[in-house]
């Protein structure tokens, strides 16, 4: 995803991303940019390879290890 895609005037209400996705922008950076630009957004970062101790996320972002419980993700985003 390019940074220009985050220049939208529409608010982002949730961001769910896997750490290891293709693209020039790291998904941890993506989550941190969304957290900074859209303070009300729910942010979840997932990985099947890394642990929460290996990732530097914004305070509001939440890390989910794979496999994860989809109901838990929905509950987090509804909170």
Sine and cosine of phi, psi and omega as CSV:
sin_phi,cos_phi,sin_psi,cos_psi,sin_omega,cos_omega
0.00,0.00,0.69,-0.73,0.01,-1.00
-1.00,0.02,0.47,-0.88,0.02,-1.00
-0.86,0.51,-0.52,0.85,-0.02,-1.00
-0.88,0.47,-0.46,0.89,0.04,-1.00
-0.91,0.41,-0.40,0.92,0.02,-1.00
-1.00,0.06,0.02,1.00,0.00,-1.00
-1.00,0.05,0.24,0.97,-0.03,-1.00
-0.91,0.42,0.47,-0.88,0.08,-1.00
-1.00,0.06,-0.24,0.97,0.04,-1.00
-0.99,0.17,0.65,-0.76,0.00,-1.00
-0.95,0.31,0.54,-0.84,0.14,-0.99
-1.00,-0.08,0.82,-0.57,-0.04,-1.00
-0.99,-0.16,-0.38,0.93,0.09,-1.00
-0.44,-0.90,0.48,-0.88,0.03,-1.00
-0.69,-0.72,0.89,-0.45,0.06,-1.00
-0.84,-0.55,0.91,-0.42,-0.06,-1.00
-0.64,-0.77,0.49,-0.87,0.14,-0.99
-1.00,-0.01,0.59,-0.81,-0.02,-1.00
-0.89,0.46,-0.66,0.75,-0.10,-1.00
-0.99,-0.16,0.99,0.14,0.05,-1.00
-0.83,-0.55,0.44,-0.90,0.01,-1.00
-0.94,0.34,0.42,-0.91,0.05,-1.00
0.74,-0.67,0.26,-0.97,-0.03,-1.00
-0.98,0.19,-0.52,0.86,-0.02,-1.00
-1.00,0.03,0.82,-0.57,0.04,-1.00
-0.91,0.42,0.49,-0.87,-0.04,-1.00
-0.96,0.29,-0.40,0.92,0.13,-0.99
-0.93,0.37,-0.68,0.73,0.07,-1.00
-0.88,0.48,-0.68,0.73,0.04,-1.00
-0.83,0.56,-0.76,0.64,-0.01,-1.00
-0.87,0.49,-0.66,0.76,-0.01,-1.00
-0.94,0.35,-0.59,0.81,0.06,-1.00
-0.92,0.40,-0.70,0.72,0.03,-1.00
-0.88,0.48,-0.68,0.73,0.01,-1.00
-0.87,0.49,-0.63,0.78,-0.01,-1.00
-0.96,0.29,-0.69,0.72,-0.09,-1.00
-0.99,0.13,-0.46,0.89,-0.07,-1.00
-0.76,-0.65,0.98,0.18,-0.11,-0.99
-0.85,0.53,-0.40,0.91,-0.03,-1.00
-1.00,0.03,-0.12,0.99,-0.07,-1.00
-0.94,0.35,0.64,-0.77,0.17,-0.99
-0.99,0.15,0.74,-0.67,-0.08,-1.00
-0.79,-0.62,0.83,-0.56,0.05,-1.00
-0.78,-0.62,0.77,-0.64,0.07,-1.00
-0.88,-0.47,0.76,-0.65,-0.06,-1.00
-0.86,-0.51,0.44,-0.90,0.09,-1.00
-0.37,-0.93,0.59,-0.81,0.10,-0.99
-0.98,-0.17,-0.06,1.00,-0.06,-1.00
-0.89,-0.45,-0.59,0.81,-0.03,-1.00
-0.99,-0.15,0.27,-0.96,0.08,-1.00
-0.93,-0.37,0.22,-0.98,-0.02,-1.00
-0.88,0.47,-0.46,0.89,0.01,-1.00
-0.95,0.32,-0.29,0.96,-0.04,-1.00
-0.99,-0.12,0.05,1.00,-0.11,-0.99
-0.82,-0.58,0.73,-0.68,0.02,-1.00
-0.98,-0.20,1.00,-0.10,-0.06,-1.00
-0.96,-0.27,0.37,-0.93,0.12,-0.99
-0.85,0.52,0.50,-0.87,-0.05,-1.00
-0.81,0.58,-0.56,0.83,-0.03,-1.00
-0.99,0.13,-0.27,0.96,-0.02,-1.00
-0.97,0.24,0.53,-0.85,0.01,-1.00
-0.86,-0.51,0.65,-0.76,0.00,-1.00
-0.99,-0.16,0.71,-0.71,0.06,-1.00
-0.84,-0.54,0.80,-0.60,0.10,-1.00
-0.99,0.11,0.57,-0.82,0.06,-1.00
-1.00,0.00,0.52,-0.85,-0.10,0.99
-0.96,0.28,0.59,-0.81,-0.04,-1.00
-0.91,-0.42,0.31,-0.95,0.00,-1.00
-1.00,0.03,0.92,-0.40,-0.05,-1.00
-0.85,0.53,-0.60,0.80,0.02,-1.00
-0.88,0.47,-0.58,0.82,0.03,-1.00
-0.92,0.39,-0.61,0.79,0.04,-1.00
-0.91,0.42,-0.72,0.69,0.01,-1.00
-0.87,0.49,-0.69,0.72,0.02,-1.00
-0.88,0.48,-0.66,0.76,0.01,-1.00
-0.89,0.45,-0.68,0.73,-0.03,-1.00
-0.96,0.29,-0.41,0.91,0.04,-1.00
-0.99,0.12,-0.26,0.97,-0.03,-1.00
-0.94,0.33,0.00,0.00,0.00,0.00
